[in-house]
Structures are given as C-alpha cells and as structure tokens.
Amino acid sequence: MKKFLKRGPWENAACVVIALGVFMLMQPFSMWLFSHSFVVILTGTLGFVVVSHFPEGEDG
C-alpha cells in the first residue's frame, strides 16, 4: 500500500488536472468546457493539497 501512496506521481497527476482546467478555461471553442473548467481546476487543487501530505516516496 505504501508504494501506491508515493507523492511524486500523484502530484504530477494533480498538476495535469490543473493544467487541463486552465486549458478548458482559455479555449474559445466549447462553452461546455469553459463552464466546467472551474470544477476541474478546483478538483486538481484539492487533489494537490491532499497529495502533499503523502510520504515522499523514499524507502524507510
């Protein structure tokens, strides 16, 4: 279970979700993407806050 809770990969995933939300916010093509961008950014931010409490990933 400890291998599953390493901080590095989860932080990267949270950053990707935040970046996806920012992309959704700035694109001019779809109103649906724009209107859901805040929820995606908020989810990524909350995920990052939670993941920041995971262990570093070093053994021990």
Contacts in CASP RR format, 6 or more apart in sequence:
PFRMAT RR
TARGET T0000
AUTHOR 0000-0000-0000
METHOD contacts of the structure
MODEL  1
MKKFLKRGPWENAACVVIALGVFMLMQPFSMWLFSHSFVVILTGTLGFVV
VSHFPEGEDG
2 55 0 8 1.000
5 54 0 8 1.000
5 55 0 8 1.000
6 54 0 8 1.000
6 55 0 8 1.000
6 56 0 8 1.000
6 57 0 8 1.000
7 51 0 8 1.000
7 52 0 8 1.000
7 54 0 8 1.000
7 55 0 8 1.000
7 56 0 8 1.000
7 57 0 8 1.000
8 51 0 8 1.000
8 54 0 8 1.000
8 57 0 8 1.000
10 47 0 8 1.000
10 51 0 8 1.000
10 54 0 8 1.000
11 48 0 8 1.000
11 51 0 8 1.000
11 52 0 8 1.000
14 44 0 8 1.000
14 45 0 8 1.000
14 47 0 8 1.000
14 48 0 8 1.000
14 51 0 8 1.000
15 48 0 8 1.000
17 40 0 8 1.000
17 43 0 8 1.000
17 44 0 8 1.000
17 47 0 8 1.000
18 40 0 8 1.000
18 41 0 8 1.000
18 44 0 8 1.000
18 45 0 8 1.000
18 48 0 8 1.000
20 40 0 8 1.000
21 37 0 8 1.000
21 40 0 8 1.000
21 41 0 8 1.000
22 37 0 8 1.000
22 41 0 8 1.000
24 33 0 8 1.000
24 34 0 8 1.000
24 36 0 8 1.000
24 37 0 8 1.000
24 40 0 8 1.000
25 34 0 8 1.000
25 37 0 8 1.000
25 38 0 8 1.000
25 41 0 8 1.000
27 33 0 8 1.000
27 34 0 8 1.000
END
